[in-house]
Amino acid sequence: MAFIRRLHNQNWLFPPSISDLIDEDHVCRLVDEVVESIDLGNIEERYDGPGSPAYHPKVMMKLLIQGTIDGIRSSRRISKATKENVVYMYLSDRLNPDFRTICRFRKDNLDVIKLVFAGIIKLARGMNMVNLGHLSIDGTKIKDIEANTVENRWYNHTSLKKLCEKLRKHGLISCIP
């Protein structure tokens, strides 16, 4: 049987640019462009003063957004991805923030992160990349000590209407009353 010749442990004459390893139409390029265009001056002001240099807020924001897109919510997994995943290396500019740093950034800047996420959803919806026109619930309630639930994730008719109003106010969806 014939195999394609392997180049195991071959050195590269010129190291590749990370951006060359990512498809032109990959969603991380959109994330990069959108976050670079956002003014995060209010977050940057928080880092004025003495102390060690901090990771740039845009790098941290890109990692959180890409993590959300990929379904990665864990700060530890995002940190690990900056060392192992080319997309996260590209977005982090080859920096490797610790999971505590990512977690602290998320906790300290939650208000701005929510606004950025809402803006990205609006942009993606305007580009027909996402459709938030249909919300469904199955009505399952699990009342058990072992259940891993959070009270504010249970929606009855009234709380679902409030959620729809909040999303409509931000222009994200138009809910059916």
Backbone as JSON, one array per atom type, in Angstrom:
{
  "sequence": "MAFIRRLHNQNWLFPPSISDLIDEDHVCRLVDEVVESIDLGNIEERYDGPGSPAYHPKVMMKLLIQGTIDGIRSSRRISKATKENVVYMYLSDRLNPDFRTICRFRKDNLDVIKLVFAGIIKLARGMNMVNLGHLSIDGTKIKDIEANTVENRWYNHTSLKKLCEKLRKHGLISCIP",
  "N": [[0.84, -1.17, 0.0], [0.49, 2.25, -0.73], [1.57, 5.17, 0.86], [1.19, 8.62, 1.74], [4.09, 10.51, 2.0], [5.45, 10.97, 5.17], [6.44, 13.71, 7.2], [7.74, 13.62, 9.69], [8.82, 15.24, 12.61], [10.15, 17.18, 11.14], [11.97, 20.12, 10.59], [10.93, 23.48, 10.03], [11.76, 25.78, 7.54], [10.97, 28.45, 7.48], [9.04, 29.66, 10.06], [5.5, 29.16, 10.2], [2.95, 31.66, 9.83], [0.47, 32.12, 12.25], [-2.03, 32.91, 11.39], [-2.05, 31.92, 8.82], [-2.69, 29.3, 9.15], [-5.35, 29.13, 9.6], [-8.58, 28.97, 8.22], [-9.85, 31.3, 5.81], [-12.55, 31.96, 6.06], [-13.23, 31.35, 8.64], [-14.95, 31.62, 11.76], [-13.54, 32.84, 13.81], [-12.09, 34.88, 12.72], [-13.99, 36.84, 12.27], [-14.71, 37.35, 14.92], [-12.27, 38.41, 15.81], [-12.08, 40.74, 14.21], [-14.4, 42.18, 14.96], [-14.07, 42.58, 17.76], [-11.68, 44.03, 17.78], [-12.59, 46.38, 16.69], [-14.13, 47.5, 18.63], [-14.52, 49.92, 21.2], [-12.87, 49.69, 24.1], [-12.19, 51.36, 26.14], [-13.17, 52.05, 28.69], [-12.72, 49.76, 30.19], [-9.97, 49.54, 29.94], [-9.1, 51.73, 31.4], [-9.32, 50.88, 34.0], [-7.02, 49.53, 34.5], [-4.99, 51.29, 34.9], [-2.16, 52.58, 36.65], [0.14, 51.42, 39.23], [1.79, 48.2, 39.18], [1.96, 44.83, 37.85], [2.23, 44.23, 34.3], [-0.82, 43.86, 32.47], [-2.96, 41.5, 30.73], [-4.2, 42.43, 27.57], [-7.44, 43.86, 27.39], [-8.9, 43.37, 25.04], [-7.84, 41.01, 24.05], [-8.62, 39.23, 26.05], [-11.39, 39.46, 25.84], [-11.83, 38.46, 23.26], [-11.11, 35.78, 23.64], [-13.1, 34.93, 25.46], [-15.42, 35.27, 23.93], [-14.96, 33.57, 21.7], [-14.75, 31.2, 23.1], [-17.39, 30.96, 24.02], [-18.72, 30.66, 21.58], [-17.68, 28.2, 20.8], [-18.69, 26.64, 22.76], [-17.32, 26.47, 25.13], [-17.1, 27.09, 28.38], [-15.62, 27.0, 30.62], [-12.99, 28.47, 32.39], [-10.55, 27.25, 32.76], [-10.42, 25.45, 30.61], [-10.43, 27.24, 28.47], [-8.01, 28.56, 28.91], [-6.28, 26.39, 28.58], [-6.76, 25.9, 25.89], [-5.48, 28.06, 24.69], [-2.93, 27.21, 24.54], [-3.01, 24.91, 23.03], [-4.78, 25.01, 20.85], [-5.03, 26.25, 17.64], [-6.73, 28.32, 16.82], [-7.34, 29.69, 19.2], [-4.78, 30.43, 19.9], [-4.26, 32.24, 17.87], [-6.21, 34.23, 18.38], [-5.39, 35.07, 20.9], [-2.99, 36.21, 20.47], [-0.79, 34.58, 20.82], [-0.45, 34.57, 23.54], [-0.73, 33.3, 26.88], [-2.98, 33.36, 29.02], [-3.59, 32.69, 32.45], [-6.0, 30.49, 34.01], [-7.18, 31.67, 36.23], [-6.86, 34.37, 35.73], [-8.47, 34.71, 33.47], [-10.95, 34.06, 34.56], [-11.18, 36.05, 36.55], [-11.19, 38.34, 34.94], [-13.61, 37.97, 33.61], [-15.4, 38.08, 35.76], [-14.95, 40.67, 36.82], [-15.65, 42.37, 34.73], [-18.23, 42.01, 33.86], [-20.51, 43.54, 33.14], [-19.7, 45.03, 30.84], [-18.98, 42.93, 29.17], [-21.46, 41.71, 28.71], [-22.7, 43.72, 27.17], [-21.03, 43.74, 24.91], [-21.43, 41.12, 23.96], [-24.16, 41.29, 23.33], [-24.03, 43.19, 21.28], [-22.55, 41.76, 19.37], [-24.29, 39.69, 18.81], [-26.38, 41.14, 17.66], [-25.04, 42.1, 15.38], [-24.36, 39.66, 14.11], [-26.91, 38.69, 13.66], [-27.86, 40.66, 11.93], [-26.29, 40.06, 9.75], [-27.39, 37.76, 8.94], [-26.38, 35.45, 10.12], [-27.23, 34.17, 12.33], [-30.25, 33.0, 13.76], [-32.62, 34.04, 15.86], [-35.3, 33.73, 16.17], [-37.04, 31.79, 17.18], [-38.05, 30.51, 20.15], [-38.05, 27.86, 22.44], [-39.46, 25.76, 24.96], [-39.42, 22.89, 27.05], [-40.76, 22.32, 29.34], [-40.05, 20.59, 31.38], [-39.58, 19.77, 34.75], [-37.38, 19.19, 37.33], [-37.35, 18.05, 40.46], [-35.27, 17.49, 42.71], [-32.77, 16.73, 45.06], [-30.34, 16.09, 43.97], [-30.4, 17.27, 41.51], [-28.96, 19.41, 39.11], [-29.57, 22.38, 38.98], [-30.43, 25.81, 38.45], [-32.15, 28.33, 40.08], [-32.96, 30.69, 38.64], [-33.09, 29.81, 36.06], [-35.38, 28.57, 35.5], [-38.31, 28.96, 33.8], [-41.45, 30.36, 33.9], [-44.62, 31.25, 32.45], [-44.86, 34.05, 32.87], [-42.21, 34.89, 33.55], [-40.94, 34.16, 31.19], [-42.12, 35.89, 29.38], [-41.05, 38.3, 30.36], [-38.34, 37.88, 29.81], [-38.43, 37.79, 27.01], [-39.25, 40.44, 26.5], [-37.01, 41.83, 27.43], [-35.03, 40.91, 25.62], [-36.19, 41.83, 23.26], [-36.07, 44.57, 23.71], [-33.36, 45.08, 23.44], [-33.19, 44.64, 20.79], [-32.74, 42.1, 19.83], [-34.48, 39.92, 19.36], [-37.79, 39.3, 18.13], [-40.39, 38.65, 19.98], [-43.17, 36.42, 20.15], [-46.19, 37.38, 21.52]],
  "CA": [[0.0, 0.0, 0.0], [1.25, 3.49, -0.82], [1.18, 6.21, 1.79], [1.81, 9.93, 1.54], [5.33, 10.56, 2.78], [5.35, 11.74, 6.41], [7.58, 14.58, 7.5], [7.76, 13.6, 11.15], [9.92, 15.99, 13.24], [10.87, 18.01, 10.17], [12.04, 21.54, 10.92], [10.47, 24.38, 8.98], [12.74, 26.81, 7.23], [10.33, 29.66, 7.99], [7.85, 29.27, 10.83], [4.28, 29.7, 9.59], [2.14, 32.61, 10.57], [-0.7, 31.42, 12.78], [-3.2, 33.23, 10.57], [-2.02, 31.07, 7.63], [-3.19, 27.98, 9.52], [-6.79, 29.24, 9.83], [-9.33, 29.28, 7.0], [-10.25, 32.7, 5.66], [-13.94, 32.16, 6.46], [-13.45, 30.86, 10.02], [-15.65, 32.59, 12.6], [-12.6, 33.55, 14.69], [-11.67, 36.12, 12.04], [-15.05, 37.8, 12.56], [-14.54, 37.7, 16.33], [-11.1, 39.28, 15.87], [-12.41, 42.04, 13.61], [-15.42, 42.87, 15.76], [-13.51, 43.02, 19.05], [-10.69, 45.07, 17.51], [-13.29, 47.62, 16.34], [-14.87, 47.98, 19.8], [-13.78, 50.77, 22.13], [-12.9, 49.16, 25.46], [-11.47, 52.33, 26.96], [-13.63, 52.03, 30.09], [-12.04, 48.64, 30.86], [-8.54, 49.84, 29.95], [-8.85, 52.7, 32.47], [-9.23, 50.17, 35.28], [-5.69, 48.96, 34.64], [-3.99, 52.35, 35.13], [-1.53, 52.57, 37.96], [1.27, 50.51, 39.41], [1.52, 46.76, 39.16], [2.46, 44.07, 36.71], [1.44, 44.43, 33.08], [-2.01, 43.01, 32.36], [-3.34, 41.09, 29.38], [-5.07, 43.44, 26.97], [-8.85, 43.48, 27.48], [-9.4, 42.84, 23.76], [-7.43, 39.6, 23.97], [-9.47, 38.49, 26.96], [-12.74, 39.47, 25.27], [-11.83, 37.52, 22.12], [-11.1, 34.41, 24.17], [-14.41, 34.62, 26.03], [-16.41, 35.16, 22.85], [-14.7, 32.35, 20.96], [-15.12, 30.11, 24.0], [-18.84, 30.85, 23.98], [-19.08, 30.1, 20.27], [-17.28, 26.8, 20.79], [-19.32, 25.94, 23.88], [-16.35, 26.31, 26.22], [-17.37, 28.1, 29.41], [-14.63, 26.84, 31.67], [-11.77, 29.28, 32.26], [-9.42, 26.32, 32.64], [-10.39, 24.92, 29.25], [-10.02, 28.33, 27.58], [-6.58, 28.72, 29.13], [-5.63, 25.25, 27.93], [-6.89, 26.07, 24.44], [-4.49, 29.04, 24.21], [-1.67, 26.5, 24.35], [-3.18, 23.74, 22.18], [-5.68, 25.22, 19.73], [-4.51, 27.31, 16.78], [-7.68, 29.44, 16.81], [-7.16, 30.45, 20.43], [-3.45, 31.05, 19.81], [-4.43, 33.39, 16.97], [-6.98, 35.28, 19.06], [-4.68, 35.55, 22.09], [-1.67, 36.7, 20.05], [0.16, 33.61, 21.39], [-0.33, 34.76, 24.98], [-1.37, 32.2, 27.6], [-3.47, 33.78, 30.33], [-3.94, 31.66, 33.43], [-7.45, 30.37, 34.18], [-7.62, 32.64, 37.24], [-6.9, 35.67, 35.06], [-9.66, 34.71, 32.62], [-12.1, 34.07, 35.47], [-11.23, 37.37, 37.19], [-11.61, 39.3, 33.91], [-15.05, 37.75, 33.39], [-16.13, 38.55, 36.95], [-14.78, 42.11, 37.0], [-16.13, 43.15, 33.59], [-19.45, 41.36, 33.39], [-21.41, 44.5, 32.5], [-19.2, 45.33, 29.5], [-19.04, 41.68, 28.39], [-22.86, 41.56, 28.28], [-22.94, 44.66, 26.07], [-20.29, 43.28, 23.73], [-22.13, 39.95, 23.44], [-25.4, 41.75, 22.7], [-23.63, 43.82, 20.02], [-22.14, 40.73, 18.42], [-25.51, 38.99, 18.39], [-27.05, 42.04, 16.71], [-24.27, 42.09, 14.13], [-24.52, 38.34, 13.48], [-28.29, 38.6, 13.2], [-27.94, 41.53, 10.76], [-25.59, 39.4, 8.65], [-28.1, 36.48, 8.76], [-25.55, 34.34, 10.59], [-27.93, 33.5, 13.42], [-31.68, 33.27, 13.78], [-33.13, 33.9, 17.22], [-36.73, 33.95, 16.06], [-37.86, 30.74, 17.75], [-37.66, 30.05, 21.47], [-38.87, 26.73, 22.86], [-39.19, 25.15, 26.25], [-40.08, 21.59, 27.12], [-41.59, 22.28, 30.53], [-39.6, 19.58, 32.34], [-39.09, 20.27, 36.03], [-36.79, 18.12, 38.12], [-37.26, 18.48, 41.85], [-34.47, 16.48, 43.38], [-31.58, 17.32, 45.66], [-29.2, 15.83, 43.09], [-30.54, 18.0, 40.24], [-28.02, 20.51, 38.94], [-30.36, 23.45, 38.4], [-30.31, 27.14, 39.02], [-33.51, 28.85, 40.16], [-33.32, 31.67, 37.62], [-33.15, 29.2, 34.74], [-36.72, 28.02, 35.34], [-39.15, 30.02, 33.26], [-42.88, 30.17, 33.75], [-45.13, 32.13, 31.39], [-44.57, 35.45, 33.2], [-40.77, 35.16, 33.43], [-40.59, 34.04, 29.78], [-42.53, 37.17, 28.76], [-40.06, 39.31, 30.77], [-37.13, 37.6, 29.05], [-38.69, 38.22, 25.63], [-39.24, 41.9, 26.49], [-35.61, 42.25, 27.58], [-34.36, 40.64, 24.35], [-36.77, 42.74, 22.26], [-35.56, 45.91, 24.01], [-32.02, 45.16, 22.87], [-33.3, 44.41, 19.35], [-32.18, 40.79, 19.48], [-35.53, 39.07, 18.81], [-39.16, 39.79, 18.26], [-41.13, 37.54, 20.61], [-44.61, 36.32, 19.95], [-46.78, 37.56, 22.85]],
  "C": [[0.89, 1.24, 0.0], [0.68, 4.52, 0.15], [1.83, 7.52, 1.38], [2.99, 10.01, 2.49], [5.14, 11.48, 3.99], [6.62, 12.56, 6.6], [7.68, 14.74, 9.02], [9.01, 14.3, 11.67], [10.74, 16.81, 12.26], [10.84, 19.46, 10.64], [11.56, 22.36, 9.74], [11.52, 25.45, 8.78], [12.24, 28.17, 7.75], [9.13, 29.22, 8.81], [6.6, 29.9, 10.22], [3.66, 30.77, 10.46], [0.9, 31.87, 11.04], [-1.91, 31.69, 11.9], [-3.23, 32.4, 9.29], [-2.61, 29.69, 7.9], [-4.71, 27.96, 9.72], [-7.48, 29.63, 8.53], [-9.77, 30.74, 7.0], [-11.67, 32.96, 6.16], [-14.25, 31.62, 7.85], [-14.04, 31.97, 10.87], [-14.7, 33.39, 13.5], [-12.1, 34.84, 14.04], [-12.71, 37.22, 12.25], [-14.94, 38.29, 14.0], [-13.38, 38.7, 16.48], [-11.43, 40.68, 15.36], [-13.37, 42.84, 14.48], [-14.82, 43.41, 17.05], [-12.47, 44.11, 18.83], [-11.36, 46.41, 17.2], [-14.03, 48.23, 17.53], [-13.95, 48.84, 20.68], [-13.95, 50.21, 23.54], [-12.14, 50.07, 26.42], [-11.88, 52.31, 28.42], [-13.02, 50.86, 30.86], [-10.55, 48.96, 30.99], [-8.19, 50.81, 31.07], [-8.68, 52.02, 33.83], [-7.82, 49.64, 35.55], [-4.6, 50.02, 34.82], [-3.42, 52.23, 36.53], [-0.41, 51.56, 38.04], [0.83, 49.05, 39.34], [2.11, 46.11, 37.92], [1.62, 44.38, 35.47], [0.3, 43.42, 33.0], [-2.19, 42.56, 30.91], [-4.31, 42.14, 28.84], [-6.52, 42.97, 27.04], [-9.42, 42.91, 26.17], [-9.02, 41.38, 23.59], [-8.35, 38.76, 24.85], [-10.9, 38.38, 26.42], [-12.85, 38.48, 24.12], [-11.88, 36.08, 22.61], [-12.45, 34.01, 24.74], [-15.46, 34.43, 24.95], [-16.2, 33.87, 22.06], [-15.04, 31.13, 21.82], [-16.63, 29.88, 24.01], [-19.31, 30.23, 22.67], [-18.79, 28.61, 20.23], [-17.91, 25.99, 21.92], [-18.38, 25.68, 25.04], [-16.59, 27.43, 27.23], [-16.31, 28.08, 30.5], [-13.38, 27.69, 31.4], [-10.54, 28.4, 32.11], [-9.3, 25.79, 31.22], [-10.0, 26.0, 28.23], [-8.52, 28.56, 27.7], [-5.8, 27.6, 28.44], [-5.66, 25.39, 26.41], [-5.88, 27.08, 23.88], [-3.13, 28.4, 23.98], [-1.77, 25.39, 23.3], [-3.97, 23.97, 20.9], [-5.23, 26.44, 18.93], [-5.43, 28.54, 16.77], [-7.48, 30.32, 18.04], [-5.77, 31.09, 20.49], [-3.52, 32.31, 18.95], [-5.12, 34.53, 17.7], [-6.24, 35.87, 20.26], [-3.31, 36.14, 21.75], [-0.55, 35.88, 20.69], [0.45, 33.87, 22.87], [-1.1, 33.63, 25.67], [-1.84, 32.66, 28.97], [-3.88, 32.59, 31.18], [-5.46, 31.63, 33.59], [-7.98, 31.36, 35.21], [-7.77, 34.03, 36.63], [-8.16, 35.78, 34.2], [-10.92, 34.81, 33.49], [-12.27, 35.45, 36.11], [-11.69, 38.43, 36.19], [-13.11, 39.19, 33.68], [-15.86, 38.34, 34.54], [-16.1, 40.07, 37.07], [-15.4, 42.95, 35.89], [-17.43, 42.6, 33.02], [-20.39, 42.31, 32.66], [-20.98, 44.81, 31.06], [-19.28, 44.09, 28.61], [-20.46, 41.45, 27.88], [-23.17, 42.48, 27.11], [-22.25, 44.21, 24.79], [-20.98, 42.06, 23.11], [-23.42, 40.35, 22.74], [-25.1, 42.4, 21.35], [-23.24, 42.81, 18.96], [-23.35, 39.95, 17.93], [-26.29, 39.85, 17.4], [-26.36, 42.01, 15.36], [-24.47, 40.77, 13.39], [-25.93, 38.18, 12.94], [-28.48, 39.47, 11.96], [-27.28, 40.93, 9.53], [-26.23, 38.04, 8.33], [-27.25, 35.28, 9.12], [-26.24, 33.55, 11.69], [-29.4, 33.9, 13.36], [-32.19, 33.0, 15.19], [-34.65, 34.05, 17.25], [-37.59, 32.91, 16.73], [-37.28, 30.31, 19.1], [-38.59, 28.92, 21.88], [-38.48, 26.29, 24.26], [-39.93, 23.82, 26.29], [-40.92, 21.43, 28.38], [-41.18, 21.26, 31.58], [-39.09, 20.25, 33.61], [-38.58, 19.08, 36.81], [-36.63, 18.65, 39.54], [-36.57, 17.37, 42.63], [-33.24, 17.17, 43.95], [-30.38, 17.16, 44.74], [-29.26, 16.64, 41.8], [-29.59, 19.19, 40.23], [-28.76, 21.64, 38.24], [-30.09, 24.75, 39.12], [-31.71, 27.74, 38.98], [-33.87, 29.78, 39.01], [-33.28, 31.09, 36.21], [-34.49, 28.51, 34.51], [-37.6, 29.16, 34.87], [-40.61, 29.57, 33.26], [-43.34, 31.18, 32.7], [-44.75, 33.59, 31.64], [-43.08, 35.75, 33.02], [-40.3, 35.04, 31.99], [-40.97, 35.31, 29.03], [-41.53, 38.27, 29.1], [-38.77, 39.13, 30.0], [-37.29, 38.08, 27.61], [-38.65, 39.74, 25.52], [-37.81, 42.44, 26.58], [-34.85, 42.06, 26.26], [-34.87, 41.56, 23.25], [-36.23, 44.15, 22.45], [-34.17, 46.12, 23.43], [-32.02, 44.89, 21.36], [-32.79, 43.06, 18.91], [-33.23, 39.86, 18.87], [-36.85, 39.81, 18.85], [-40.0, 38.61, 18.74], [-42.59, 37.58, 20.24], [-45.25, 36.44, 21.33], [-47.58, 36.38, 23.31]]
}
